[in-house]
Amino acid sequence: MGSGMKGLAMSTTLVATSGRNTGSAASRRLRREEKIPAVIYGQGMDPISVLIERRDLRNALSGAAGSNTILEISVDGNVYPAVVKDMQRHPVRRTVAHVDFLRINMSEELTISVPVVLAGEAKAVLADGGLVDASSDTIDIVTTPANMPSEITIDITNMKPGDVIRLGAITLPKGTRALGDPDLAIVTAIAGSKAEVATAAPAAAEGAAPAAGDDKSKS
């Protein structure tokens, strides 16, 4: 049962403006101007408060890597390689209200959650009336930014009813390793209606046998 990855998370540039005003009035003004307050922090640097354009952030994270995109954040002539560490949303509007950016070292490891994508068609499972279920939408891995995959693809073509693909059986990109129990089920092929009918038929026959005997005793 094959698996793999699709591309590495590519970097993209995001321009930010240093400094921001605080308070509810300032927050309302920022929302009107479609700007989002954010902070950049990391080892060996003081946190930097910045403002980013909502449209720019949406475009920067619109690629396959999503929130795992490596960002080159430009602030006052300085460039900080970073990833999104936390994204806070407005409790009612659900729009992004604040972003924490973690400055990264391209040669140091970090832990990220990578989306799982199922590829292929499990014809044996479908013929049985069953389905293939991804128990997890993401896999937590440790990697350097240079080796960060945008997604992990798992080939389900050869799966049969009852098959399980576990974390330890998934081939990860070079320079990455998975976190978690190797026996953790990631993809399961669930038996379908035909298997249920097959098991139900003998049970029904067994249930009918005593009834036939009862009829004979009454005659």
mmCIF file of the C-alpha atoms, coordinates in Angstrom:
data_MODEL
# 
_entry.id   MODEL 
# 
loop_
_atom_site.group_PDB 
_atom_site.id 
_atom_site.type_symbol 
_atom_site.label_atom_id 
_atom_site.label_alt_id 
_atom_site.label_comp_id 
_atom_site.label_asym_id 
_atom_site.label_entity_id 
_atom_site.label_seq_id 
_atom_site.pdbx_PDB_ins_code 
_atom_site.Cartn_x 
_atom_site.Cartn_y 
_atom_site.Cartn_z 
_atom_site.occupancy 
_atom_site.B_iso_or_equiv 
_atom_site.pdbx_formal_charge 
_atom_site.auth_seq_id 
_atom_site.auth_comp_id 
_atom_site.auth_asym_id 
_atom_site.auth_atom_id 
_atom_site.pdbx_PDB_model_num 
ATOM 1   C CA . MET A 1 1   ? 0.000   0.000   0.000  1.00 0.00 ? 1   MET A CA 1 
ATOM 2   C CA . GLY A 1 2   ? 1.915   2.984   -1.294 1.00 0.00 ? 2   GLY A CA 1 
ATOM 3   C CA . SER A 1 3   ? 2.204   6.401   0.197  1.00 0.00 ? 3   SER A CA 1 
ATOM 4   C CA . GLY A 1 4   ? 4.263   9.472   -0.299 1.00 0.00 ? 4   GLY A CA 1 
ATOM 5   C CA . MET A 1 5   ? 4.267   13.213  -0.434 1.00 0.00 ? 5   MET A CA 1 
ATOM 6   C CA . LYS A 1 6   ? 3.305   15.853  -2.929 1.00 0.00 ? 6   LYS A CA 1 
ATOM 7   C CA . GLY A 1 7   ? 5.898   18.581  -3.222 1.00 0.00 ? 7   GLY A CA 1 
ATOM 8   C CA . LEU A 1 8   ? 7.634   20.575  -0.549 1.00 0.00 ? 8   LEU A CA 1 
ATOM 9   C CA . ALA A 1 9   ? 6.047   23.551  1.126  1.00 0.00 ? 9   ALA A CA 1 
ATOM 10  C CA . MET A 1 10  ? 7.213   26.493  -0.925 1.00 0.00 ? 10  MET A CA 1 
ATOM 11  C CA . SER A 1 11  ? 8.010   29.888  0.543  1.00 0.00 ? 11  SER A CA 1 
ATOM 12  C CA . THR A 1 12  ? 6.109   33.048  -0.302 1.00 0.00 ? 12  THR A CA 1 
ATOM 13  C CA . THR A 1 13  ? 6.659   36.692  0.554  1.00 0.00 ? 13  THR A CA 1 
ATOM 14  C CA . LEU A 1 14  ? 4.350   38.563  2.927  1.00 0.00 ? 14  LEU A CA 1 
ATOM 15  C CA . VAL A 1 15  ? 4.815   42.298  3.469  1.00 0.00 ? 15  VAL A CA 1 
ATOM 16  C CA . ALA A 1 16  ? 4.047   43.619  6.963  1.00 0.00 ? 16  ALA A CA 1 
ATOM 17  C CA . THR A 1 17  ? 4.080   47.046  8.591  1.00 0.00 ? 17  THR A CA 1 
ATOM 18  C CA . SER A 1 18  ? 5.793   47.397  11.963 1.00 0.00 ? 18  SER A CA 1 
ATOM 19  C CA . GLY A 1 19  ? 3.896   48.670  15.001 1.00 0.00 ? 19  GLY A CA 1 
ATOM 20  C CA . ARG A 1 20  ? 0.212   48.770  15.792 1.00 0.00 ? 20  ARG A CA 1 
ATOM 21  C CA . ASN A 1 21  ? -2.230  50.713  17.940 1.00 0.00 ? 21  ASN A CA 1 
ATOM 22  C CA . THR A 1 22  ? -4.150  48.998  20.721 1.00 0.00 ? 22  THR A CA 1 
ATOM 23  C CA . GLY A 1 23  ? -7.679  49.442  22.022 1.00 0.00 ? 23  GLY A CA 1 
ATOM 24  C CA . SER A 1 24  ? -11.195 48.792  20.727 1.00 0.00 ? 24  SER A CA 1 
ATOM 25  C CA . ALA A 1 25  ? -11.320 51.928  18.578 1.00 0.00 ? 25  ALA A CA 1 
ATOM 26  C CA . ALA A 1 26  ? -8.070  50.978  16.868 1.00 0.00 ? 26  ALA A CA 1 
ATOM 27  C CA . SER A 1 27  ? -9.328  47.413  16.382 1.00 0.00 ? 27  SER A CA 1 
ATOM 28  C CA . ARG A 1 28  ? -12.483 48.670  14.670 1.00 0.00 ? 28  ARG A CA 1 
ATOM 29  C CA . ARG A 1 29  ? -10.428 50.912  12.424 1.00 0.00 ? 29  ARG A CA 1 
ATOM 30  C CA . LEU A 1 30  ? -8.157  48.002  11.477 1.00 0.00 ? 30  LEU A CA 1 
ATOM 31  C CA . ARG A 1 31  ? -11.154 45.862  10.578 1.00 0.00 ? 31  ARG A CA 1 
ATOM 32  C CA . ARG A 1 32  ? -12.517 48.612  8.345  1.00 0.00 ? 32  ARG A CA 1 
ATOM 33  C CA . GLU A 1 33  ? -9.131  48.866  6.643  1.00 0.00 ? 33  GLU A CA 1 
ATOM 34  C CA . GLU A 1 34  ? -8.918  45.073  6.260  1.00 0.00 ? 34  GLU A CA 1 
ATOM 35  C CA . LYS A 1 35  ? -5.721  44.898  8.305  1.00 0.00 ? 35  LYS A CA 1 
ATOM 36  C CA . ILE A 1 36  ? -4.829  42.170  10.824 1.00 0.00 ? 36  ILE A CA 1 
ATOM 37  C CA . PRO A 1 37  ? -2.600  42.665  13.885 1.00 0.00 ? 37  PRO A CA 1 
ATOM 38  C CA . ALA A 1 38  ? 0.135   40.069  14.257 1.00 0.00 ? 38  ALA A CA 1 
ATOM 39  C CA . VAL A 1 39  ? 3.335   39.303  16.113 1.00 0.00 ? 39  VAL A CA 1 
ATOM 40  C CA . ILE A 1 40  ? 6.592   37.725  14.949 1.00 0.00 ? 40  ILE A CA 1 
ATOM 41  C CA . TYR A 1 41  ? 8.642   35.935  17.602 1.00 0.00 ? 41  TYR A CA 1 
ATOM 42  C CA . GLY A 1 42  ? 11.273  33.256  17.900 1.00 0.00 ? 42  GLY A CA 1 
ATOM 43  C CA . GLN A 1 43  ? 14.550  32.230  19.412 1.00 0.00 ? 43  GLN A CA 1 
ATOM 44  C CA . GLY A 1 44  ? 17.124  35.012  19.586 1.00 0.00 ? 44  GLY A CA 1 
ATOM 45  C CA . MET A 1 45  ? 14.795  37.905  18.785 1.00 0.00 ? 45  MET A CA 1 
ATOM 46  C CA . ASP A 1 46  ? 12.461  40.289  20.554 1.00 0.00 ? 46  ASP A CA 1 
ATOM 47  C CA . PRO A 1 47  ? 8.809   39.975  19.481 1.00 0.00 ? 47  PRO A CA 1 
ATOM 48  C CA . ILE A 1 48  ? 7.808   42.365  16.719 1.00 0.00 ? 48  ILE A CA 1 
ATOM 49  C CA . SER A 1 49  ? 4.261   43.714  16.503 1.00 0.00 ? 49  SER A CA 1 
ATOM 50  C CA . VAL A 1 50  ? 3.135   44.145  12.897 1.00 0.00 ? 50  VAL A CA 1 
ATOM 51  C CA . LEU A 1 51  ? 0.107   44.727  10.684 1.00 0.00 ? 51  LEU A CA 1 
ATOM 52  C CA . ILE A 1 52  ? -0.682  42.680  7.598  1.00 0.00 ? 52  ILE A CA 1 
ATOM 53  C CA . GLU A 1 53  ? -3.249  43.090  4.854  1.00 0.00 ? 53  GLU A CA 1 
ATOM 54  C CA . ARG A 1 54  ? -6.042  40.515  5.129  1.00 0.00 ? 54  ARG A CA 1 
ATOM 55  C CA . ARG A 1 55  ? -5.973  39.912  1.374  1.00 0.00 ? 55  ARG A CA 1 
ATOM 56  C CA . ASP A 1 56  ? -2.196  39.403  1.404  1.00 0.00 ? 56  ASP A CA 1 
ATOM 57  C CA . LEU A 1 57  ? -2.429  36.804  4.173  1.00 0.00 ? 57  LEU A CA 1 
ATOM 58  C CA . ARG A 1 58  ? -5.213  34.951  2.358  1.00 0.00 ? 58  ARG A CA 1 
ATOM 59  C CA . ASN A 1 59  ? -3.194  34.863  -0.841 1.00 0.00 ? 59  ASN A CA 1 
ATOM 60  C CA . ALA A 1 60  ? -0.005  33.797  0.938  1.00 0.00 ? 60  ALA A CA 1 
ATOM 61  C CA . LEU A 1 61  ? -1.748  30.803  2.543  1.00 0.00 ? 61  LEU A CA 1 
ATOM 62  C CA . SER A 1 62  ? -3.815  29.802  -0.500 1.00 0.00 ? 62  SER A CA 1 
ATOM 63  C CA . GLY A 1 63  ? -1.326  27.228  -1.778 1.00 0.00 ? 63  GLY A CA 1 
ATOM 64  C CA . ALA A 1 64  ? -1.288  23.481  -1.155 1.00 0.00 ? 64  ALA A CA 1 
ATOM 65  C CA . ALA A 1 65  ? 0.675   23.873  2.102  1.00 0.00 ? 65  ALA A CA 1 
ATOM 66  C CA . GLY A 1 66  ? -1.974  26.144  3.626  1.00 0.00 ? 66  GLY A CA 1 
ATOM 67  C CA . SER A 1 67  ? -1.006  27.305  7.114  1.00 0.00 ? 67  SER A CA 1 
ATOM 68  C CA . ASN A 1 68  ? 2.255   25.319  6.810  1.00 0.00 ? 68  ASN A CA 1 
ATOM 69  C CA . THR A 1 69  ? 3.478   27.653  4.078  1.00 0.00 ? 69  THR A CA 1 
ATOM 70  C CA . ILE A 1 70  ? 6.956   29.034  4.760  1.00 0.00 ? 70  ILE A CA 1 
ATOM 71  C CA . LEU A 1 71  ? 6.594   32.799  4.771  1.00 0.00 ? 71  LEU A CA 1 
ATOM 72  C CA . GLU A 1 72  ? 9.285   35.356  4.067  1.00 0.00 ? 72  GLU A CA 1 
ATOM 73  C CA . ILE A 1 73  ? 7.867   38.241  6.111  1.00 0.00 ? 73  ILE A CA 1 
ATOM 74  C CA . SER A 1 74  ? 9.283   41.581  5.051  1.00 0.00 ? 74  SER A CA 1 
ATOM 75  C CA . VAL A 1 75  ? 9.272   44.272  7.759  1.00 0.00 ? 75  VAL A CA 1 
ATOM 76  C CA . ASP A 1 76  ? 11.057  47.601  7.347  1.00 0.00 ? 76  ASP A CA 1 
ATOM 77  C CA . GLY A 1 77  ? 13.688  46.141  5.053  1.00 0.00 ? 77  GLY A CA 1 
ATOM 78  C CA . ASN A 1 78  ? 14.279  43.019  7.172  1.00 0.00 ? 78  ASN A CA 1 
ATOM 79  C CA . VAL A 1 79  ? 13.088  39.563  6.120  1.00 0.00 ? 79  VAL A CA 1 
ATOM 80  C CA . TYR A 1 80  ? 12.033  36.918  8.652  1.00 0.00 ? 80  TYR A CA 1 
ATOM 81  C CA . PRO A 1 81  ? 11.418  33.305  7.554  1.00 0.00 ? 81  PRO A CA 1 
ATOM 82  C CA . ALA A 1 82  ? 8.387   32.178  9.545  1.00 0.00 ? 82  ALA A CA 1 
ATOM 83  C CA . VAL A 1 83  ? 5.339   29.924  9.731  1.00 0.00 ? 83  VAL A CA 1 
ATOM 84  C CA . VAL A 1 84  ? 1.905   30.496  11.242 1.00 0.00 ? 84  VAL A CA 1 
ATOM 85  C CA . LYS A 1 85  ? 2.001   29.306  14.845 1.00 0.00 ? 85  LYS A CA 1 
ATOM 86  C CA . ASP A 1 86  ? -1.481  30.398  15.874 1.00 0.00 ? 86  ASP A CA 1 
ATOM 87  C CA . MET A 1 87  ? -4.405  32.097  14.169 1.00 0.00 ? 87  MET A CA 1 
ATOM 88  C CA . GLN A 1 88  ? -7.099  33.614  16.361 1.00 0.00 ? 88  GLN A CA 1 
ATOM 89  C CA . ARG A 1 89  ? -10.566 34.236  14.940 1.00 0.00 ? 89  ARG A CA 1 
ATOM 90  C CA . HIS A 1 90  ? -13.380 36.576  15.860 1.00 0.00 ? 90  HIS A CA 1 
ATOM 91  C CA . PRO A 1 91  ? -15.890 34.625  18.001 1.00 0.00 ? 91  PRO A CA 1 
ATOM 92  C CA . VAL A 1 92  ? -18.882 35.676  15.871 1.00 0.00 ? 92  VAL A CA 1 
ATOM 93  C CA . ARG A 1 93  ? -17.594 36.672  12.430 1.00 0.00 ? 93  ARG A CA 1 
ATOM 94  C CA . ARG A 1 94  ? -14.969 33.852  12.383 1.00 0.00 ? 94  ARG A CA 1 
ATOM 95  C CA . THR A 1 95  ? -12.650 36.171  10.478 1.00 0.00 ? 95  THR A CA 1 
ATOM 96  C CA . VAL A 1 96  ? -8.956  36.155  11.383 1.00 0.00 ? 96  VAL A CA 1 
ATOM 97  C CA . ALA A 1 97  ? -8.435  38.581  14.284 1.00 0.00 ? 97  ALA A CA 1 
ATOM 98  C CA . HIS A 1 98  ? -4.759  38.009  15.147 1.00 0.00 ? 98  HIS A CA 1 
ATOM 99  C CA . VAL A 1 99  ? -1.851  35.902  13.906 1.00 0.00 ? 99  VAL A CA 1 
ATOM 100 C CA . ASP A 1 100 ? 1.238   34.594  15.707 1.00 0.00 ? 100 ASP A CA 1 
ATOM 101 C CA . PHE A 1 101 ? 4.180   34.015  13.367 1.00 0.00 ? 101 PHE A CA 1 
ATOM 102 C CA . LEU A 1 102 ? 7.048   31.819  14.561 1.00 0.00 ? 102 LEU A CA 1 
ATOM 103 C CA . ARG A 1 103 ? 10.413  32.757  13.127 1.00 0.00 ? 103 ARG A CA 1 
ATOM 104 C CA . ILE A 1 104 ? 12.193  29.628  11.944 1.00 0.00 ? 104 ILE A CA 1 
ATOM 105 C CA . ASN A 1 105 ? 15.719  28.501  11.191 1.00 0.00 ? 105 ASN A CA 1 
ATOM 106 C CA . MET A 1 106 ? 15.741  26.663  7.865  1.00 0.00 ? 106 MET A CA 1 
ATOM 107 C CA . SER A 1 107 ? 18.156  24.056  9.263  1.00 0.00 ? 107 SER A CA 1 
ATOM 108 C CA . GLU A 1 108 ? 16.399  23.418  12.604 1.00 0.00 ? 108 GLU A CA 1 
ATOM 109 C CA . GLU A 1 109 ? 13.578  20.916  13.136 1.00 0.00 ? 109 GLU A CA 1 
ATOM 110 C CA . LEU A 1 110 ? 10.027  21.899  13.972 1.00 0.00 ? 110 LEU A CA 1 
ATOM 111 C CA . THR A 1 111 ? 6.790   19.982  14.525 1.00 0.00 ? 111 THR A CA 1 
ATOM 112 C CA . ILE A 1 112 ? 3.883   20.488  12.115 1.00 0.00 ? 112 ILE A CA 1 
ATOM 113 C CA . SER A 1 113 ? 0.609   18.824  11.167 1.00 0.00 ? 113 SER A CA 1 
ATOM 114 C CA . VAL A 1 114 ? 0.529   17.791  7.503  1.00 0.00 ? 114 VAL A CA 1 
ATOM 115 C CA . PRO A 1 115 ? -2.755  17.057  5.669  1.00 0.00 ? 115 PRO A CA 1 
ATOM 116 C CA . VAL A 1 116 ? -3.473  13.468  4.595  1.00 0.00 ? 116 VAL A CA 1 
ATOM 117 C CA . VAL A 1 117 ? -4.729  12.959  1.032  1.00 0.00 ? 117 VAL A CA 1 
ATOM 118 C CA . LEU A 1 118 ? -6.140  9.622   -0.176 1.00 0.00 ? 118 LEU A CA 1 
ATOM 119 C CA . ALA A 1 119 ? -5.273  8.696   -3.758 1.00 0.00 ? 119 ALA A CA 1 
ATOM 120 C CA . GLY A 1 120 ? -6.663  5.989   -6.006 1.00 0.00 ? 120 GLY A CA 1 
ATOM 121 C CA . GLU A 1 121 ? -9.860  3.951   -5.867 1.00 0.00 ? 121 GLU A CA 1 
ATOM 122 C CA . ALA A 1 122 ? -10.245 0.900   -3.645 1.00 0.00 ? 122 ALA A CA 1 
ATOM 123 C CA . LYS A 1 123 ? -12.364 -1.103  -6.116 1.00 0.00 ? 123 LYS A CA 1 
ATOM 124 C CA . ALA A 1 124 ? -12.437 -4.248  -3.980 1.00 0.00 ? 124 ALA A CA 1 
ATOM 125 C CA . VAL A 1 125 ? -13.874 -2.269  -1.083 1.00 0.00 ? 125 VAL A CA 1 
ATOM 126 C CA . LEU A 1 126 ? -16.428 -0.473  -3.245 1.00 0.00 ? 126 LEU A CA 1 
ATOM 127 C CA . ALA A 1 127 ? -17.516 -3.746  -4.863 1.00 0.00 ? 127 ALA A CA 1 
ATOM 128 C CA . ASP A 1 128 ? -18.237 -5.057  -1.381 1.00 0.00 ? 128 ASP A CA 1 
ATOM 129 C CA . GLY A 1 129 ? -20.421 -2.040  -0.658 1.00 0.00 ? 129 GLY A CA 1 
ATOM 130 C CA . GLY A 1 130 ? -17.908 -0.700  1.820  1.00 0.00 ? 130 GLY A CA 1 
ATOM 131 C CA . LEU A 1 131 ? -15.926 2.509   2.144  1.00 0.00 ? 131 LEU A CA 1 
ATOM 132 C CA . VAL A 1 132 ? -12.439 3.732   2.946  1.00 0.00 ? 132 VAL A CA 1 
ATOM 133 C CA . ASP A 1 133 ? -12.271 5.965   6.006  1.00 0.00 ? 133 ASP A CA 1 
ATOM 134 C CA . ALA A 1 134 ? -9.399  8.256   6.964  1.00 0.00 ? 134 ALA A CA 1 
ATOM 135 C CA . SER A 1 135 ? -9.190  8.057   10.747 1.00 0.00 ? 135 SER A CA 1 
ATOM 136 C CA . SER A 1 136 ? -7.087  11.221  10.800 1.00 0.00 ? 136 SER A CA 1 
ATOM 137 C CA . ASP A 1 137 ? -7.033  14.236  8.492  1.00 0.00 ? 137 ASP A CA 1 
ATOM 138 C CA . THR A 1 138 ? -3.451  15.109  9.426  1.00 0.00 ? 138 THR A CA 1 
ATOM 139 C CA . ILE A 1 139 ? -0.212  13.481  10.536 1.00 0.00 ? 139 ILE A CA 1 
ATOM 140 C CA . ASP A 1 140 ? 2.128   15.190  12.988 1.00 0.00 ? 140 ASP A CA 1 
ATOM 141 C CA . ILE A 1 141 ? 5.709   15.116  11.762 1.00 0.00 ? 141 ILE A CA 1 
ATOM 142 C CA . VAL A 1 142 ? 9.087   16.508  12.761 1.00 0.00 ? 142 VAL A CA 1 
ATOM 143 C CA . THR A 1 143 ? 10.992  18.100  9.897  1.00 0.00 ? 143 THR A CA 1 
ATOM 144 C CA . THR A 1 144 ? 13.195  20.964  8.862  1.00 0.00 ? 144 THR A CA 1 
ATOM 145 C CA . PRO A 1 145 ? 11.525  23.755  6.883  1.00 0.00 ? 145 PRO A CA 1 
ATOM 146 C CA . ALA A 1 146 ? 13.569  22.769  3.847  1.00 0.00 ? 146 ALA A CA 1 
ATOM 147 C CA . ASN A 1 147 ? 11.996  19.267  3.866  1.00 0.00 ? 147 ASN A CA 1 
ATOM 148 C CA . MET A 1 148 ? 8.484   20.293  4.871  1.00 0.00 ? 148 MET A CA 1 
ATOM 149 C CA . PRO A 1 149 ? 5.889   18.490  2.678  1.00 0.00 ? 149 PRO A CA 1 
ATOM 150 C CA . SER A 1 150 ? 2.687   20.243  1.693  1.00 0.00 ? 150 SER A CA 1 
ATOM 151 C CA . GLU A 1 151 ? 0.692   17.002  2.074  1.00 0.00 ? 151 GLU A CA 1 
ATOM 152 C CA . ILE A 1 152 ? 1.105   13.265  2.575  1.00 0.00 ? 152 ILE A CA 1 
ATOM 153 C CA . THR A 1 153 ? -0.542  11.105  -0.100 1.00 0.00 ? 153 THR A CA 1 
ATOM 154 C CA . ILE A 1 154 ? -1.679  7.564   0.729  1.00 0.00 ? 154 ILE A CA 1 
ATOM 155 C CA . ASP A 1 155 ? -2.516  5.181   -2.120 1.00 0.00 ? 155 ASP A CA 1 
ATOM 156 C CA . ILE A 1 156 ? -5.631  3.143   -1.299 1.00 0.00 ? 156 ILE A CA 1 
ATOM 157 C CA . THR A 1 157 ? -5.910  1.349   -4.669 1.00 0.00 ? 157 THR A CA 1 
ATOM 158 C CA . ASN A 1 158 ? -5.000  -2.113  -3.377 1.00 0.00 ? 158 ASN A CA 1 
ATOM 159 C CA . MET A 1 159 ? -6.972  -1.993  -0.125 1.00 0.00 ? 159 MET A CA 1 
ATOM 160 C CA . LYS A 1 160 ? -9.462  -4.781  0.596  1.00 0.00 ? 160 LYS A CA 1 
ATOM 161 C CA . PRO A 1 161 ? -12.310 -4.896  3.123  1.00 0.00 ? 161 PRO A CA 1 
ATOM 162 C CA . GLY A 1 162 ? -10.856 -5.020  6.635  1.00 0.00 ? 162 GLY A CA 1 
ATOM 163 C CA . ASP A 1 163 ? -7.440  -3.634  5.631  1.00 0.00 ? 163 ASP A CA 1 
ATOM 164 C CA . VAL A 1 164 ? -5.854  -0.985  7.849  1.00 0.00 ? 164 VAL A CA 1 
ATOM 165 C CA . ILE A 1 165 ? -2.967  1.332   6.987  1.00 0.00 ? 165 ILE A CA 1 
ATOM 166 C CA . ARG A 1 166 ? -1.108  2.242   10.163 1.00 0.00 ? 166 ARG A CA 1 
ATOM 167 C CA . LEU A 1 167 ? 1.190   5.151   10.874 1.00 0.00 ? 167 LEU A CA 1 
ATOM 168 C CA . GLY A 1 168 ? 4.312   2.981   10.876 1.00 0.00 ? 168 GLY A CA 1 
ATOM 169 C CA . ALA A 1 169 ? 3.561   1.684   7.360  1.00 0.00 ? 169 ALA A CA 1 
ATOM 170 C CA . ILE A 1 170 ? 3.437   5.125   5.753  1.00 0.00 ? 170 ILE A CA 1 
ATOM 171 C CA . THR A 1 171 ? 6.499   6.167   3.794  1.00 0.00 ? 171 THR A CA 1 
ATOM 172 C CA . LEU A 1 172 ? 7.387   9.738   4.715  1.00 0.00 ? 172 LEU A CA 1 
ATOM 173 C CA . PRO A 1 173 ? 9.578   12.165  2.781  1.00 0.00 ? 173 PRO A CA 1 
ATOM 174 C CA . LYS A 1 174 ? 13.312  12.154  3.383  1.00 0.00 ? 174 LYS A CA 1 
ATOM 175 C CA . GLY A 1 175 ? 14.292  14.248  6.378  1.00 0.00 ? 175 GLY A CA 1 
ATOM 176 C CA . THR A 1 176 ? 10.969  13.804  8.206  1.00 0.00 ? 176 THR A CA 1 
ATOM 177 C CA . ARG A 1 177 ? 9.687   11.480  10.914 1.00 0.00 ? 177 ARG A CA 1 
ATOM 178 C CA . ALA A 1 178 ? 6.233   10.881  12.337 1.00 0.00 ? 178 ALA A CA 1 
ATOM 179 C CA . LEU A 1 179 ? 5.139   11.525  15.897 1.00 0.00 ? 179 LEU A CA 1 
ATOM 180 C CA . GLY A 1 180 ? 2.789   9.039   17.531 1.00 0.00 ? 180 GLY A CA 1 
ATOM 181 C CA . ASP A 1 181 ? 2.193   5.319   17.956 1.00 0.00 ? 181 ASP A CA 1 
ATOM 182 C CA . PRO A 1 182 ? 3.323   3.342   14.869 1.00 0.00 ? 182 PRO A CA 1 
ATOM 183 C CA . ASP A 1 183 ? 0.226   1.122   15.351 1.00 0.00 ? 183 ASP A CA 1 
ATOM 184 C CA . LEU A 1 184 ? -2.116  4.110   15.076 1.00 0.00 ? 184 LEU A CA 1 
ATOM 185 C CA . ALA A 1 185 ? -4.729  3.462   12.366 1.00 0.00 ? 185 ALA A CA 1 
ATOM 186 C CA . ILE A 1 186 ? -4.640  6.196   9.735  1.00 0.00 ? 186 ILE A CA 1 
ATOM 187 C CA . VAL A 1 187 ? -6.834  4.643   7.014  1.00 0.00 ? 187 VAL A CA 1 
ATOM 188 C CA . THR A 1 188 ? -9.380  1.820   7.421  1.00 0.00 ? 188 THR A CA 1 
ATOM 189 C CA . ALA A 1 189 ? -11.281 -0.129  4.750  1.00 0.00 ? 189 ALA A CA 1 
ATOM 190 C CA . ILE A 1 190 ? -14.710 -0.774  6.245  1.00 0.00 ? 190 ILE A CA 1 
ATOM 191 C CA . ALA A 1 191 ? -16.649 -3.835  5.063  1.00 0.00 ? 191 ALA A CA 1 
ATOM 192 C CA . GLY A 1 192 ? -19.926 -3.002  3.406  1.00 0.00 ? 192 GLY A CA 1 
ATOM 193 C CA . SER A 1 193 ? -23.509 -4.205  3.025  1.00 0.00 ? 193 SER A CA 1 
ATOM 194 C CA . LYS A 1 194 ? -22.634 -7.367  1.076  1.00 0.00 ? 194 LYS A CA 1 
ATOM 195 C CA . ALA A 1 195 ? -20.520 -8.647  3.942  1.00 0.00 ? 195 ALA A CA 1 
ATOM 196 C CA . GLU A 1 196 ? -23.394 -7.911  6.345  1.00 0.00 ? 196 GLU A CA 1 
ATOM 197 C CA . VAL A 1 197 ? -25.829 -9.855  4.161  1.00 0.00 ? 197 VAL A CA 1 
ATOM 198 C CA . ALA A 1 198 ? -23.436 -12.813 3.956  1.00 0.00 ? 198 ALA A CA 1 
ATOM 199 C CA . THR A 1 199 ? -23.121 -13.039 7.740  1.00 0.00 ? 199 THR A CA 1 
ATOM 200 C CA . ALA A 1 200 ? -26.829 -12.457 8.308  1.00 0.00 ? 200 ALA A CA 1 
ATOM 201 C CA . ALA A 1 201 ? -27.945 -15.331 6.050  1.00 0.00 ? 201 ALA A CA 1 
ATOM 202 C CA . PRO A 1 202 ? -26.445 -18.205 8.131  1.00 0.00 ? 202 PRO A CA 1 
ATOM 203 C CA . ALA A 1 203 ? -27.799 -16.629 11.300 1.00 0.00 ? 203 ALA A CA 1 
ATOM 204 C CA . ALA A 1 204 ? -31.292 -16.520 9.812  1.00 0.00 ? 204 ALA A CA 1 
ATOM 205 C CA . ALA A 1 205 ? -31.041 -20.163 8.740  1.00 0.00 ? 205 ALA A CA 1 
ATOM 206 C CA . GLU A 1 206 ? -29.999 -21.205 12.231 1.00 0.00 ? 206 GLU A CA 1 
ATOM 207 C CA . GLY A 1 207 ? -32.905 -19.302 13.692 1.00 0.00 ? 207 GLY A CA 1 
ATOM 208 C CA . ALA A 1 208 ? -35.345 -21.036 11.366 1.00 0.00 ? 208 ALA A CA 1 
ATOM 209 C CA . ALA A 1 209 ? -34.245 -24.601 12.233 1.00 0.00 ? 209 ALA A CA 1 
ATOM 210 C CA . PRO A 1 210 ? -35.865 -24.844 15.702 1.00 0.00 ? 210 PRO A CA 1 
ATOM 211 C CA . ALA A 1 211 ? -39.089 -23.465 14.285 1.00 0.00 ? 211 ALA A CA 1 
ATOM 212 C CA . ALA A 1 212 ? -39.231 -26.294 11.738 1.00 0.00 ? 212 ALA A CA 1 
ATOM 213 C CA . GLY A 1 213 ? -38.693 -28.824 14.510 1.00 0.00 ? 213 GLY A CA 1 
ATOM 214 C CA . ASP A 1 214 ? -41.498 -27.297 16.525 1.00 0.00 ? 214 ASP A CA 1 
ATOM 215 C CA . ASP A 1 215 ? -43.877 -27.698 13.603 1.00 0.00 ? 215 ASP A CA 1 
ATOM 216 C CA . LYS A 1 216 ? -43.058 -31.412 13.352 1.00 0.00 ? 216 LYS A CA 1 
ATOM 217 C CA . SER A 1 217 ? -43.720 -31.997 17.030 1.00 0.00 ? 217 SER A CA 1 
ATOM 218 C CA . LYS A 1 218 ? -47.105 -30.397 16.716 1.00 0.00 ? 218 LYS A CA 1 
ATOM 219 C CA . SER A 1 219 ? -48.208 -32.575 13.734 1.00 0.00 ? 219 SER A CA 1 
# 
